[in-house]
Amino acid sequence: MFSSSLRPASLAHDACGQSLRLFGTPPLPLTLVRILVVSALYPPVAFGGYEVECSGVVERLGECGEVLVLTSDLDRDSVAAQMGVRRELARLTHDARGARRAPAAALRAARAARNALAWEPDLVYVWNGASIPQAALRVLADSQVPLAFRVCEHWFGGLFTGDQFMRELLPARRGPARAAWAAGCRTLNALPALRLDPRAPLRTAISWNSEAIKRMVRVQPFVEPVLERVGHSVPRYGDVYDAVVRAPAPDPEIMFLGRVTPYKGLFVAIEALALLRSEHGLPARMVVIGPEDPEHGAELRDLAASLGVADAIDWRGPLAPELVAAQLARAHALIVSSVWDEPFPLVTIEGALARVPLVASDVGGIGEGMHNEEHALLFPRADAPLAAAALARTLQEREQTDARVERAYGRAQSFRLGPYLDAQERFVLDAHSALTGTRPDRPGRPLLSPTP
């Protein structure tokens, strides 16, 4: 386990051969440089698919090299120590309490980043900077170590300037109380441990997880991308869902799979369920799988009761992938009812691999992955009547639904783990080459070769 030693033990062992068995494709014939990965969350602490995706990439990069992960301290006391994982960054909420904690958290984050730099990484790969002090990222960016980003969510548009500490270092019109707070932040920033400039120039490489997120996120003017690629996210457990043997429930069963939070739009799915039963005459039920925001979960149960469908909804909570797959086997449809601009939701790919008919909001990158009418039935954001109509078509138009399912399954083969990990490995190599123009010179250490 990584503990007192600054440098984790090398992860190079026979995992390169194991990669062939696990992912179906041989690893690239390369030996990796040292890579520092930064992410707001890292498994087993995870809220969604992107953290799990990050861990898959870390494992691939660690098969033939060395990787150190710097992440938040959320649930640190309940998580067993992991070799090469430092849980040292504060997890900040996006409210007044988080803002009050931000200055001290920034000081601590800067120290954690400098300690990680003492490990002498050849590349820093930032996966998610939301909800952690971006002072750590600014210190890493200022270190001259090549730095790349994997952008799976919208947080990148507010890089540094939206940080709860560094935003106070920028000129802005503020009321008296806020001006005094900002003055205190600037005083703190004068300490040698900080001295951060949020808008200092940054050369970087960016791996976007969809064309949609690349289109939706405005890159800050001080950021100079020297390499950009789009690499769609893929499910870590795609093989589990692909192995599903369909055994639909006797009565129509709609599945919602995802976090029970306002932006995931479960309220739209509940309203659609009620309309499906009352206006379309289909006695469908709904199974809800995923972690809950307790307050929002209570609101949704009240909504279900008011619409007369409380008894038609089973709340299962979070489940392991194998248990999710078992539920997908029973489902007649999977509804993805997000009301925010999802960059590229993995649940649509998981459903397609399990051969479950898909009904989803036409937001963000959902239609980029699964095309309307060809692979799925898409409905406008927050439109419960049209969501119900799409569900009714799915349940009643057997032949058309089956054809869409088969096309969606074929489309999902483009989003498999082995090729994705190969592409991520190539991106790391090419990012380092693009940012430095040379390979790192470390005597006695095998190095990467960029893609020709």
C-alpha positions in Angstrom: 0.0 0.0 0.0 1.1 3.5 -0.7 1.8 5.1 2.7 5.1 6.7 3.9 7.1 6.3 0.7 6.8 9.2 -1.7 7.1 6.9 -4.7 4.6 4.1 -5.1 5.9 0.7 -6.1 6.0 0.1 -9.8 2.8 -1.6 -11.1 4.7 -3.3 -13.9 4.1 -7.0 -13.6 2.3 -9.6 -15.8 -0.7 -7.4 -16.0 0.2 -6.7 -19.6 -0.6 -10.3 -20.5 -3.7 -10.1 -18.3 -4.9 -7.2 -20.3 -5.4 -9.5 -23.3 -7.7 -11.7 -21.3 -9.7 -9.0 -19.6 -10.3 -6.6 -22.4 -10.0 -8.7 -25.5 -7.2 -6.7 -27.1 -3.5 -6.8 -26.5 -1.9 -3.7 -24.8 0.2 -1.5 -27.0 3.8 -2.6 -27.1 4.9 0.4 -25.0 6.3 1.1 -21.5 4.7 4.1 -19.8 6.3 7.1 -18.2 5.2 8.3 -14.7 1.7 9.8 -14.8 0.0 11.8 -12.0 -3.8 11.5 -12.4 -6.0 14.0 -10.6 -9.7 13.4 -10.2 -12.4 14.8 -7.8 -13.4 11.2 -7.0 -11.8 7.8 -7.4 -13.2 4.4 -6.8 -14.3 2.9 -4.6 -15.6 6.4 -3.9 -17.7 7.1 -7.0 -21.0 8.8 -7.9 -21.1 8.0 -11.6 -19.6 6.2 -14.5 -16.8 8.7 -15.2 -14.9 7.9 -12.0 -15.2 4.2 -12.8 -14.0 5.0 -16.3 -11.0 6.9 -14.8 -10.0 3.9 -12.7 -10.0 1.7 -15.8 -7.6 4.0 -17.6 -5.4 4.2 -14.5 -5.2 0.4 -14.4 -4.3 0.3 -18.0 -1.6 2.9 -17.7 -0.3 1.2 -14.6 0.1 -2.2 -16.3 3.4 -1.2 -17.8 4.4 1.9 -15.8 3.8 4.0 -12.7 0.7 6.0 -11.8 -0.1 8.1 -8.8 -3.6 9.3 -8.2 -4.4 12.5 -6.3 -8.1 12.8 -5.3 -10.5 14.1 -2.7 -10.7 13.0 0.8 -14.4 12.2 0.6 -15.1 9.0 2.7 -11.4 8.6 3.2 -11.8 7.2 6.7 -14.0 4.4 5.4 -11.9 3.4 2.4 -9.0 1.0 2.7 -5.6 2.4 1.7 -4.7 1.9 -1.9 -1.2 1.7 -3.4 -0.6 4.9 -5.4 -3.8 6.7 -4.4 -3.6 9.9 -2.2 -6.9 11.1 -0.8 -5.7 14.6 0.2 -7.9 17.2 -1.5 -10.9 18.7 0.3 -14.3 18.0 -1.2 -16.1 21.3 -1.4 -19.8 21.9 -1.8 -21.1 24.5 -4.3 -22.6 26.8 -1.6 -21.7 29.3 1.0 -20.2 26.7 3.3 -18.0 25.5 0.5 -16.9 29.1 -0.3 -16.0 29.7 3.4 -13.9 26.5 3.4 -12.2 27.3 0.1 -9.2 29.5 1.2 -7.9 27.0 3.7 -8.7 24.1 1.3 -6.7 25.9 -1.4 -3.7 26.2 0.9 -3.9 22.5 1.7 -4.4 21.6 -1.9 -1.4 23.5 -3.1 0.7 21.7 -0.5 -0.7 18.3 -1.7 0.1 19.2 -5.3 3.7 20.1 -4.5 4.1 16.9 -2.6 2.8 15.0 -5.7 5.3 16.9 -7.9 8.1 15.7 -5.7 7.3 12.2 -7.1 8.6 13.7 -10.4 5.8 12.9 -12.8 6.4 13.1 -16.6 2.8 14.0 -17.3 -0.2 15.2 -15.2 -3.6 13.9 -16.5 -6.5 15.8 -14.9 -9.9 14.0 -15.1 -12.2 16.0 -13.0 -11.6 19.3 -11.2 -15.2 19.9 -10.0 -15.7 20.1 -6.2 -12.0 20.1 -5.4 -9.7 23.2 -4.8 -8.4 24.0 -8.2 -5.4 25.6 -6.5 -3.9 22.1 -6.9 -4.4 22.2 -10.6 -3.0 25.7 -10.9 0.2 24.6 -9.0 0.5 21.6 -11.3 -0.1 23.8 -14.4 2.6 26.3 -13.2 5.2 23.5 -12.6 6.1 23.1 -16.2 5.2 19.4 -16.1 3.2 18.7 -19.2 -0.5 18.7 -18.3 -3.5 17.2 -20.1 -7.2 17.1 -19.4 -9.9 14.5 -19.9 -13.1 16.5 -20.1 -16.3 14.5 -19.4 -18.4 17.3 -17.8 -19.1 21.1 -17.9 -16.7 22.1 -15.1 -13.9 22.8 -17.5 -15.6 25.9 -18.8 -15.0 27.6 -15.4 -11.4 26.4 -15.0 -9.7 28.4 -12.3 -12.0 31.4 -12.8 -15.0 29.6 -11.2 -13.0 28.1 -8.4 -14.4 29.3 -5.0 -11.0 30.7 -3.9 -9.4 31.8 -7.1 -12.4 33.7 -8.4 -11.9 36.1 -5.5 -8.5 37.0 -6.9 -10.0 38.4 -10.1 -11.4 41.9 -10.5 -15.1 42.1 -10.1 -17.9 44.3 -8.8 -18.6 43.2 -5.2 -20.7 44.4 -2.3 -18.9 45.6 0.9 -18.9 42.1 2.6 -17.8 40.3 -0.5 -15.1 42.9 -1.2 -13.7 42.4 2.3 -13.7 38.6 1.8 -12.0 39.0 -1.6 -9.3 41.2 0.0 -8.7 38.5 2.6 -8.3 35.9 -0.1 -5.8 38.1 -1.9 -3.9 38.5 1.3 -3.8 34.8 1.7 -2.7 34.4 -1.9 0.3 36.6 -1.2 1.8 33.8 0.9 4.8 31.9 -0.8 2.8 28.7 -0.6 0.2 30.1 -3.1 0.8 33.2 -5.3 -1.6 31.9 -7.8 -2.6 33.7 -11.0 -6.0 32.2 -12.2 -5.5 33.5 -15.7 -1.8 32.6 -16.3 -1.3 31.1 -19.7 -1.7 27.3 -19.9 -0.6 25.0 -22.8 -2.4 21.7 -22.6 -3.9 18.7 -24.4 -7.6 17.9 -24.2 -9.4 14.6 -24.5 -13.1 15.4 -24.9 -15.6 12.7 -24.2 -18.0 13.8 -26.9 -18.5 16.3 -29.6 -21.3 17.6 -27.5 -19.2 18.6 -24.5 -16.6 20.1 -26.9 -19.3 22.2 -28.4 -20.9 23.2 -25.1 -17.9 24.1 -23.1 -16.1 27.4 -23.8 -12.3 27.0 -23.4 -10.9 29.8 -21.3 -9.0 32.4 -23.3 -5.8 31.8 -21.3 -5.8 28.1 -22.3 -3.9 27.1 -25.4 -4.8 23.6 -26.6 -2.0 22.1 -28.6 -3.8 18.8 -29.1 -7.5 18.0 -29.0 -9.3 14.7 -29.5 -12.7 13.4 -29.0 -12.8 9.9 -27.4 -16.3 8.8 -26.4 -16.7 7.4 -22.9 -17.4 3.6 -22.6 -18.9 1.5 -19.9 -16.3 -0.2 -17.7 -18.5 -3.3 -17.3 -19.8 -3.5 -20.9 -19.1 -7.2 -21.1 -21.4 -7.8 -18.1 -24.3 -6.1 -19.9 -23.5 -7.7 -23.2 -23.9 -11.1 -21.5 -27.5 -10.4 -20.5 -30.0 -13.1 -21.5 -33.3 -11.3 -22.1 -36.2 -12.6 -19.9 -38.7 -9.7 -19.9 -41.1 -9.5 -17.0 -44.7 -10.6 -17.5 -46.0 -7.1 -17.3 -44.4 -4.0 -18.9 -41.5 -2.9 -16.8 -39.7 0.5 -17.3 -36.2 0.9 -15.8 -34.5 4.1 -14.7 -30.8 3.6 -14.0 -28.9 6.6 -12.6 -28.4 9.0 -9.7 -31.7 10.2 -8.2 -30.9 13.9 -8.4 -32.9 16.7 -9.9 -30.8 17.0 -13.1 -31.3 13.4 -14.0 -35.0 14.1 -14.5 -36.6 11.1 -12.8 -39.7 13.3 -12.2 -40.2 13.3 -15.9 -40.1 9.5 -16.0 -42.6 9.3 -13.1 -45.0 11.7 -14.9 -44.6 9.7 -18.1 -45.3 6.4 -16.2 -48.6 7.9 -14.9 -49.6 9.0 -18.4 -48.6 5.7 -19.8 -51.1 4.0 -17.4 -53.9 6.6 -17.5 -53.9 7.8 -21.2 -52.3 4.9 -23.1 -53.9 2.1 -21.0 -50.7 0.3 -20.4 -50.3 -1.2 -16.9 -46.5 -0.5 -16.7 -44.3 -0.5 -13.6 -41.0 1.2 -13.0 -37.9 0.1 -11.3 -35.5 2.8 -10.1 -31.8 1.8 -9.6 -29.2 4.2 -8.3 -28.0 6.2 -5.3 -30.4 8.9 -4.0 -30.2 12.4 -2.9 -32.4 11.8 0.2 -34.3 15.1 0.0 -35.0 14.8 -3.7 -35.9 11.1 -3.3 -38.6 12.1 -0.8 -40.0 14.7 -3.2 -40.2 12.1 -5.9 -42.1 9.7 -3.7 -44.6 12.5 -2.9 -44.9 13.2 -6.6 -45.6 9.5 -7.4 -48.2 9.4 -4.6 -49.9 12.5 -6.0 -50.1 10.9 -9.5 -51.4 7.6 -8.2 -48.3 5.5 -9.2 -46.6 5.1 -5.8 -47.4 1.4 -5.8 -46.1 1.0 -9.4 -42.5 2.0 -8.6 -39.8 -0.2 -7.0 -36.9 1.8 -5.5 -33.9 -0.5 -5.5 -31.1 1.9 -4.6 -27.5 1.4 -5.9 -26.7 -2.1 -7.2 -23.6 -3.9 -8.4 -23.2 -4.2 -12.2 -24.2 -7.9 -12.1 -27.4 -7.1 -10.3 -28.1 -4.2 -12.6 -27.7 -6.6 -15.5 -30.2 -9.0 -14.0 -32.7 -6.2 -13.8 -32.0 -5.1 -17.4 -32.8 -8.6 -18.5 -36.4 -8.1 -17.2 -36.9 -4.5 -18.6 -39.2 -3.7 -21.5 -37.6 -0.3 -21.8 -34.9 1.9 -20.3 -35.7 5.5 -19.9 -33.0 8.2 -19.6 -35.0 11.4 -18.7 -32.1 13.8 -18.1 -33.1 17.5 -18.0 -29.5 18.8 -18.2 -27.1 18.6 -21.1 -25.6 15.2 -20.5 -22.2 15.1 -22.3 -22.3 11.4 -23.1 -24.2 9.2 -20.7 -22.9 5.7 -20.3 -26.3 4.3 -19.4 -27.5 4.5 -23.0 -24.6 2.3 -24.1 -25.1 -0.1 -21.2 -28.8 -0.5 -22.2 -28.0 -1.0 -25.8 -25.4 -3.7 -25.0 -28.1 -5.4 -22.9 -30.5 -5.2 -25.8 -33.1 -3.1 -23.9 -35.2 -0.6 -25.9 -34.1 2.9 -25.2 -36.3 6.0 -24.7 -34.3 9.1 -23.8 -34.2 12.9 -23.6 -32.8 14.6 -26.7 -30.2 16.6 -24.7 -26.5 17.0 -24.8 -24.6 14.1 -26.3 -27.4 11.5 -26.0 -28.3 11.7 -29.6 -24.6 11.6 -30.6 -24.4 8.1 -29.1 -27.8 6.7 -30.0 -29.6 8.3 -33.0 -33.3 9.1 -32.9 -35.5 6.5 -34.5 -32.5 4.5 -35.7 -31.3 3.3 -32.2 -33.7 4.9 -29.7 -36.8 7.1 -29.4 -35.8 10.6 -28.2 -38.2 13.2 -26.7 -37.7 16.9 -25.9 -36.3 17.9 -22.6 -38.7 17.5 -19.7 -41.6 16.6 -22.0 -43.5 13.9 -20.0 -46.4 13.5 -22.5 -44.0 12.8 -25.4 -41.9 10.6 -23.2 -45.0 8.6 -22.5 -45.9 8.4 -26.2 -42.4 7.1 -26.9 -42.7 4.5 -24.2 -46.1 3.5 -25.6 -44.6 3.1 -29.1 -41.8 1.0 -27.7 -44.2 -1.3 -25.9 -46.8 -1.6 -28.7 -44.7 -1.5 -31.9 -43.0 -4.9 -31.5 -41.3 -5.3 -34.9 -40.0 -1.7 -35.1 -38.7 -1.8 -31.5 -36.9 -5.1 -32.1 -35.2 -3.6 -35.2 -34.1 -0.5 -33.2 -32.7 -2.7 -30.5 -30.6 -4.7 -32.9 -29.3 -1.5 -34.6 -28.5 -0.1 -31.1 -26.6 -3.2 -30.1 -24.5 -2.9 -33.3 -23.9 0.8 -32.6 -22.8 -0.1 -29.0 -20.0 -2.2 -30.3 -18.2 1.1 -31.2 -18.0 1.9 -27.4 -16.1 -1.1 -26.0 -13.4 -1.0 -23.3 -10.4 -2.5 -25.1 -10.2 -0.1 -28.1 -11.1 2.8 -25.7 -8.2 2.0 -23.4 -5.8 1.8 -26.4 -7.0 5.2 -27.5 -6.5 6.7 -24.1 -3.0 5.3 -23.9 -2.2 6.8 -27.3 -3.6 10.1 -26.2 -1.3 10.2 -23.2 1.7 9.5 -25.4 0.8 12.0 -28.0 -0.1 14.7 -25.4 3.3 14.4 -23.9 4.9 14.6 -27.3 2.8 17.6 -28.4 3.5 19.5 -25.1 7.2 18.9 -25.0 8.3 18.2 -28.5 10.6 15.5 -26.9 10.4 12.4 -24.8 11.5 12.7 -21.2 15.2 12.0 -20.6 15.4 9.6 -17.6 18.5 7.4 -17.7 17.7 3.7 -17.2 13.9 4.2 -17.7 12.1 2.8 -20.8 10.0 5.6 -22.4 6.9 5.9 -24.5 6.9 6.4 -28.2 4.2 8.7 -29.6 1.9 7.7 -32.4 3.6 8.2 -35.8 
